[in-house]
């Protein structure tokens, strides 16, 4: 098959999913209705106050902040796939960069909104910008999250410019206004050497910039915890610990997206078993590093066993939170590492199941970092109602948390339906046999 005919085939295959078909409309209807129901729960919280959620004076952070940390974590996969593997010129990862960037943009953008759900007075959000102090880690968090969203959006957009031009010239794409929009967004792309030089240089600059910003976003988030003297958070390893945990969640999210895009969009010729095998190996690598930090988190305070550390660790290992703690460690980290060492497990369906366990375990890991620590303050809890002592999520709190997850699915679904989910140029190069790199 000639290169031109191969280009035509790849282009047709990758543009075919850009259709507002019945399946898309039904799925979007389901998501929008579910989102509306969950947002109704937020209107109740807005009217009645945070008392309708499970958070109280002592456990003042619950599912909302766990969700925020989880979203920030998952968004880091854009940096890992696009920047780290991209700058290392790992060819097999090239088709996955757009999936990773869409996930990164969706999770990072919604993370900024998630924090509002934990505010009793969201109308005072602007005060953070008017009166924020440089000494506050929250101001740093807002700054790096905003910067990361901006760079992720640009990293998604710049490689899209040539594909947008192809979309604008494809008359099978309807309605007509979409082709006109593609034409505008392609910025007059003609594929000249000068244009390619400008785009490639811009992408390289962004790839370099996003690495320190991505590391900063989760390091600053970890400082929100580590800057306190609370047992369970008073640690110097929280920065790298959070970053490696973020890579684990991000890789799992990409694997799940790969499976559904591969099957729903009929891309089995382009998202192959080889890609799942490589992503499985990458997931093992980052999980091993994360396991090391997990051991550090508990081994060091467990060896010293100070008074309050003993209370905290006993609760985690053998107390009320033991079942959740060991389920997270075993089902969400240790067993996936062991299973993925076998090549037969690094196939699409087993990888999907493993990634789901890892991703769900990653969410509950953030919850168990927050709640047990806040349930064990240094001073005794006394003269308060019983429900102030133990954190229990409420239905309204759960619905509001689900709203943010649904919003991420909406963003990912819409973006994957209006742009080619795989980069056309890189995919053509790979189809022509230019793929030799391994991890």
VMD Tcl script that draws the C-alpha trace (Angstrom):
set ca {
  {0.00 0.00 0.00}
  {1.43 3.41 -0.98}
  {1.94 6.19 1.55}
  {-0.84 8.30 0.00}
  {-3.36 5.47 0.09}
  {-2.25 4.65 3.64}
  {-2.78 8.29 4.59}
  {-6.27 8.23 3.09}
  {-7.18 5.04 4.96}
  {-5.85 6.29 8.31}
  {-7.57 9.65 7.83}
  {-10.90 8.00 7.01}
  {-10.64 5.63 9.99}
  {-9.74 8.38 12.47}
  {-12.35 10.86 11.23}
  {-15.16 8.31 11.10}
  {-15.97 8.57 14.85}
  {-16.60 12.33 14.48}
  {-20.35 11.82 14.20}
  {-23.20 12.87 16.45}
  {-24.80 9.46 16.08}
  {-27.59 7.87 18.12}
  {-25.21 6.20 20.55}
  {-23.50 9.51 21.30}
  {-26.83 11.29 21.81}
  {-28.12 8.60 24.19}
  {-24.89 8.58 26.19}
  {-24.82 12.38 26.43}
  {-28.47 12.46 27.46}
  {-27.74 10.00 30.25}
  {-24.73 12.04 31.41}
  {-26.55 15.38 31.30}
  {-29.61 14.08 33.17}
  {-27.37 12.47 35.80}
  {-25.37 15.69 36.10}
  {-28.54 17.76 36.53}
  {-29.78 15.44 39.31}
  {-26.44 15.64 41.11}
  {-26.31 19.42 40.75}
  {-29.73 19.63 42.37}
  {-28.04 18.14 45.43}
  {-25.58 21.04 45.30}
  {-28.42 23.57 45.31}
  {-29.61 21.94 48.55}
  {-26.14 22.31 50.05}
  {-25.97 25.90 48.83}
  {-29.31 26.66 50.49}
  {-28.92 24.66 53.70}
  {-25.17 24.90 54.22}
  {-22.37 22.34 54.54}
  {-24.22 20.67 57.40}
  {-26.02 18.48 54.84}
  {-22.65 16.87 54.05}
  {-20.75 14.54 56.35}
  {-18.02 17.07 57.11}
  {-18.01 18.66 60.57}
  {-15.77 20.81 62.77}
  {-13.23 18.01 63.25}
  {-13.35 16.14 59.93}
  {-13.65 19.34 57.93}
  {-12.30 17.66 54.79}
  {-14.05 14.59 53.40}
  {-15.03 13.32 49.97}
  {-14.75 16.78 48.43}
  {-11.07 17.29 49.16}
  {-10.29 13.62 48.45}
  {-11.93 14.17 45.07}
  {-9.91 17.32 44.47}
  {-6.61 15.59 45.23}
  {-7.64 12.62 43.05}
  {-8.52 14.86 40.09}
  {-5.27 16.78 40.34}
  {-3.44 13.45 40.53}
  {-5.06 11.91 37.47}
  {-4.41 15.03 35.41}
  {-0.64 14.53 35.70}
  {-0.76 11.75 33.11}
  {-0.65 14.39 30.38}
  {2.82 15.36 31.52}
  {3.96 11.73 31.82}
  {2.80 10.59 28.37}
  {3.27 13.78 26.36}
  {6.30 15.37 27.97}
  {8.40 12.62 29.56}
  {7.81 9.91 26.96}
  {7.56 12.49 24.18}
  {10.88 14.16 24.95}
  {12.48 10.71 25.25}
  {11.11 10.02 21.73}
  {9.26 6.86 22.76}
  {7.46 6.21 19.48}
  {4.83 3.76 20.72}
  {3.37 6.45 23.02}
  {2.76 8.94 20.19}
  {-0.79 7.75 19.35}
  {-1.75 7.94 23.03}
  {-0.67 11.54 23.62}
  {-4.01 13.04 22.62}
  {-5.96 10.66 24.83}
  {-3.64 11.57 27.72}
  {-3.98 15.30 27.07}
  {-7.78 15.13 26.88}
  {-7.85 13.29 30.20}
  {-5.35 15.75 31.71}
  {-7.33 18.78 30.55}
  {-10.68 17.38 31.72}
  {-9.47 16.35 35.18}
  {-7.41 19.51 35.77}
  {-10.22 21.83 34.67}
  {-12.80 20.11 36.87}
  {-10.37 19.97 39.80}
  {-10.57 23.74 39.96}
  {-14.36 23.50 40.22}
  {-14.34 20.63 42.71}
  {-12.76 22.79 45.40}
  {-15.83 25.07 45.29}
  {-18.02 22.21 46.52}
  {-16.12 22.31 49.82}
  {-16.76 26.03 50.30}
  {-19.59 27.09 52.56}
  {-19.60 30.52 50.92}
  {-18.62 30.05 47.26}
  {-19.62 33.67 46.62}
  {-16.42 34.62 48.42}
  {-14.20 32.74 45.97}
  {-13.02 35.99 44.38}
  {-11.60 37.07 47.75}
  {-8.83 34.53 47.14}
  {-7.67 36.56 44.13}
  {-8.28 39.97 45.73}
  {-6.78 39.29 49.15}
  {-4.72 36.10 48.74}
  {-1.31 36.08 50.41}
  {1.83 34.62 48.89}
  {2.44 32.77 52.18}
  {-0.69 30.68 51.62}
  {-0.22 27.26 49.94}
  {-3.83 27.57 48.70}
  {-2.82 30.56 46.57}
  {0.06 28.51 45.17}
  {-2.35 25.67 44.45}
  {-4.73 27.90 42.52}
  {-1.82 29.38 40.56}
  {-0.28 26.08 39.47}
  {-3.65 24.44 38.71}
  {-4.62 27.37 36.48}
  {-1.23 27.33 34.75}
  {-1.40 23.57 34.24}
  {-4.89 23.81 32.70}
  {-3.66 26.51 30.31}
  {-0.56 24.57 29.21}
  {-2.56 21.32 28.87}
  {-5.08 23.13 26.64}
  {-2.26 24.47 24.45}
  {-0.58 21.05 24.31}
  {-3.88 19.60 23.14}
  {-4.45 22.38 20.61}
  {-1.09 22.86 18.88}
  {-0.67 19.24 17.67}
  {-4.33 19.40 16.58}
  {-3.80 22.24 14.07}
  {-2.88 20.00 11.09}
  {-5.73 17.62 11.93}
  {-8.20 20.52 12.17}
  {-7.26 21.49 8.61}
  {-7.96 17.93 7.46}
  {-11.30 18.00 9.28}
  {-12.28 21.27 7.61}
  {-11.72 19.72 4.17}
  {-13.62 16.52 4.89}
  {-17.16 16.93 3.53}
  {-18.38 13.82 5.35}
  {-18.23 15.83 8.58}
  {-21.48 17.63 9.25}
  {-22.96 20.09 10.03}
  {-21.31 22.68 7.82}
  {-20.66 25.09 10.70}
  {-18.32 22.52 12.27}
  {-16.15 22.49 9.14}
  {-16.11 26.29 9.21}
  {-15.05 26.21 12.87}
  {-12.29 23.72 12.05}
  {-11.11 26.07 9.29}
  {-10.91 29.00 11.71}
  {-9.12 26.98 14.40}
  {-6.59 25.60 11.91}
  {-5.18 29.16 11.61}
  {-4.61 28.95 7.87}
  {-2.51 25.79 8.11}
  {-0.93 24.80 4.80}
  {1.74 22.41 6.05}
  {4.67 24.58 4.92}
  {8.12 23.96 6.45}
  {7.93 27.33 8.22}
  {4.55 26.52 9.79}
  {5.73 23.09 10.89}
  {8.85 24.64 12.43}
  {6.76 27.13 14.44}
  {4.31 24.48 15.68}
  {7.03 21.96 16.54}
  {9.07 24.57 18.40}
  {5.98 25.71 20.34}
  {5.16 22.13 21.30}
  {8.71 21.47 22.52}
  {8.65 24.61 24.66}
  {5.33 23.55 26.19}
  {6.62 20.02 26.81}
  {9.55 21.43 28.76}
  {7.38 23.94 30.66}
  {4.72 21.43 31.69}
  {7.15 19.20 33.59}
  {7.97 21.62 36.44}
  {4.36 22.91 36.46}
  {2.98 19.36 36.69}
  {5.41 18.45 39.46}
  {4.54 21.72 41.18}
  {0.78 21.18 41.04}
  {0.88 17.99 43.07}
  {3.80 19.00 45.25}
  {1.92 22.12 46.31}
  {-1.20 20.02 46.92}
  {0.85 17.74 49.16}
  {2.14 20.77 51.07}
  {-1.44 21.60 52.04}
  {-1.23 18.44 54.13}
  {2.45 18.23 55.07}
  {2.69 21.84 56.28}
  {0.58 20.87 59.31}
  {1.76 18.91 62.35}
  {-1.12 16.41 62.24}
  {-0.25 12.75 62.68}
  {-0.39 11.04 59.30}
  {0.40 14.22 57.37}
  {3.55 15.40 59.17}
  {5.91 13.98 56.57}
  {8.73 15.20 54.35}
  {8.05 12.65 51.58}
  {4.55 13.81 50.70}
  {5.73 15.70 47.60}
  {7.24 12.77 45.66}
  {4.74 10.41 47.31}
  {1.81 12.34 45.83}
  {3.51 12.70 42.43}
  {4.17 8.96 42.03}
  {0.63 8.18 43.18}
  {-0.60 10.62 40.56}
  {1.25 8.75 37.81}
  {-0.40 5.50 38.91}
  {-3.91 6.98 38.73}
  {-3.18 8.72 35.44}
  {-1.87 5.57 33.75}
  {-4.95 3.66 34.90}
  {-7.24 6.37 33.49}
  {-5.48 6.27 30.11}
  {-5.75 2.47 29.95}
  {-9.50 2.64 30.63}
  {-9.94 5.33 27.96}
  {-7.84 3.32 25.49}
  {-10.11 0.29 25.92}
  {-13.36 2.17 25.37}
  {-12.08 4.27 22.46}
  {-10.57 1.19 20.83}
  {-13.90 -0.65 20.93}
  {-16.44 2.16 20.58}
  {-14.58 3.94 17.78}
  {-13.35 0.73 16.08}
  {-9.67 1.61 16.40}
  {-8.27 -1.87 17.01}
  {-5.82 -1.41 14.13}
  {-4.34 1.68 15.82}
  {-4.70 1.06 19.57}
  {-3.22 -2.41 19.53}
  {-2.36 -5.10 22.05}
  {1.19 -3.75 21.91}
  {0.02 -0.41 23.35}
  {-1.75 -2.17 26.21}
  {1.37 -4.25 26.84}
  {3.56 -1.13 26.99}
  {1.09 0.74 29.22}
  {0.96 -2.31 31.50}
  {4.73 -2.21 31.89}
  {4.62 1.53 32.53}
  {1.91 1.02 35.17}
  {4.08 -1.60 36.91}
  {7.05 0.78 36.90}
  {5.23 3.74 38.47}
  {3.35 1.41 40.87}
  {6.62 -0.03 42.18}
  {7.90 3.46 42.91}
  {4.57 4.29 44.57}
  {4.76 1.10 46.64}
  {8.17 2.20 47.91}
  {6.70 5.50 49.14}
  {3.78 3.65 50.73}
  {6.26 1.57 52.71}
  {8.07 4.75 53.75}
  {4.81 6.38 54.83}
  {4.07 3.68 57.40}
  {7.40 1.98 58.16}
  {9.19 5.05 59.55}
  {6.46 6.24 61.98}
  {5.72 2.58 62.79}
  {9.35 2.02 63.82}
  {9.42 5.10 66.07}
  {5.82 4.51 67.25}
  {5.22 7.82 68.99}
  {2.06 8.08 71.06}
  {-0.22 9.64 68.48}
  {1.38 7.73 65.58}
  {0.46 4.54 67.43}
  {-3.19 5.56 67.67}
  {-3.30 6.46 63.96}
  {-1.48 3.37 62.69}
  {-3.44 0.99 64.91}
  {-6.68 2.38 63.50}
  {-5.37 1.97 59.93}
  {-3.92 -1.52 60.35}
  {-6.43 -3.16 62.69}
  {-9.13 -0.62 63.56}
  {-12.24 0.78 61.92}
  {-10.40 1.77 58.73}
  {-8.45 -1.49 58.41}
  {-10.74 -3.12 55.83}
  {-10.58 -0.11 53.53}
  {-6.84 0.35 54.07}
  {-5.86 -3.23 53.27}
  {-8.29 -3.40 50.33}
  {-6.62 -0.34 48.81}
  {-3.11 -1.70 49.33}
  {-3.83 -5.23 48.11}
  {-6.46 -4.74 45.38}
  {-5.34 -1.33 44.19}
  {-1.56 -1.69 44.27}
  {0.13 -4.96 45.26}
  {-1.99 -7.47 43.32}
  {-2.06 -5.34 40.13}
  {1.76 -5.19 40.21}
  {2.04 -8.97 40.59}
  {-0.60 -9.78 37.95}
  {0.82 -7.34 35.39}
  {4.21 -9.05 35.56}
  {2.64 -11.79 33.42}
  {2.32 -10.98 29.72}
  {-1.12 -12.62 29.40}
  {-2.48 -10.07 31.87}
  {-1.29 -7.19 29.70}
  {-4.10 -7.72 27.20}
  {-6.97 -5.23 26.66}
  {-9.72 -6.81 28.80}
  {-7.53 -7.85 31.78}
  {-5.86 -4.44 31.63}
  {-9.26 -2.73 31.78}
  {-10.26 -4.67 34.90}
  {-6.90 -4.06 36.59}
  {-6.96 -0.35 35.70}
  {-10.46 0.00 37.18}
  {-9.26 -1.50 40.47}
  {-6.21 0.77 40.45}
  {-8.22 3.91 39.68}
  {-10.95 3.21 42.25}
  {-8.26 2.28 44.77}
  {-6.53 5.55 43.98}
  {-9.67 7.53 44.83}
  {-10.18 5.71 48.14}
  {-6.48 6.13 48.90}
  {-6.98 9.90 48.88}
  {-9.98 9.51 51.17}
  {-8.04 7.41 53.65}
  {-5.16 9.90 53.66}
  {-7.60 12.61 54.77}
  {-10.27 11.16 57.05}
  {-8.43 8.99 59.63}
  {-5.92 11.77 60.28}
  {-8.69 14.29 60.98}
  {-10.53 11.80 63.20}
  {-7.47 11.68 65.49}
  {-6.69 15.23 66.63}
  {-4.13 15.76 69.36}
  {-6.76 17.15 71.73}
  {-9.65 14.89 72.81}
  {-13.03 15.36 71.14}
  {-15.50 16.21 73.86}
  {-18.78 18.02 74.44}
  {-19.88 17.61 70.82}
  {-22.61 15.53 69.15}
  {-21.78 11.93 68.31}
  {-21.80 12.54 64.55}
  {-18.94 15.04 64.96}
  {-16.61 12.26 66.09}
  {-16.87 9.90 63.11}
  {-17.04 10.89 59.48}
  {-19.85 9.35 57.40}
  {-20.54 10.62 53.87}
  {-24.12 11.68 53.20}
  {-26.22 11.08 50.10}
  {-26.00 14.75 49.11}
  {-22.23 14.76 49.53}
  {-21.96 11.62 47.39}
  {-24.20 13.11 44.67}
  {-22.13 16.31 44.50}
  {-18.95 14.23 44.28}
  {-20.46 12.18 41.45}
  {-21.35 15.42 39.64}
  {-17.66 16.23 39.18}
  {-16.92 12.74 37.86}
  {-19.83 13.00 35.42}
  {-18.58 16.41 34.28}
  {-15.19 14.87 33.45}
  {-16.93 12.18 31.38}
  {-18.92 14.87 29.55}
  {-15.77 16.83 28.67}
  {-13.88 13.71 27.54}
  {-16.86 12.49 25.48}
  {-17.40 15.84 23.73}
  {-13.71 16.39 22.96}
  {-13.34 12.86 21.61}
  {-16.33 13.45 19.31}
  {-15.23 16.76 17.81}
  {-11.53 16.02 17.20}
  {-9.66 12.89 16.03}
  {-8.86 10.93 19.17}
  {-5.52 9.84 17.67}
  {-3.09 12.25 15.93}
  {-3.30 11.56 12.20}
  {0.29 12.41 11.23}
  {1.93 10.34 13.97}
  {-0.42 7.44 13.32}
  {0.45 7.43 9.61}
  {4.18 7.38 10.45}
  {3.65 4.39 12.72}
  {1.53 2.62 10.10}
  {4.40 3.11 7.65}
  {6.61 1.12 10.01}
  {8.47 3.86 11.86}
  {7.98 2.47 15.37}
  {10.93 0.88 17.04}
  {11.31 2.33 20.53}
  {10.72 0.36 23.69}
  {10.61 1.34 27.34}
}
mol new
graphics top color blue
foreach p $ca { graphics top sphere $p radius 0.5 }
foreach p [lrange $ca 0 end-1] q [lrange $ca 1 end] { graphics top cylinder $p $q radius 0.2 }
display resetview
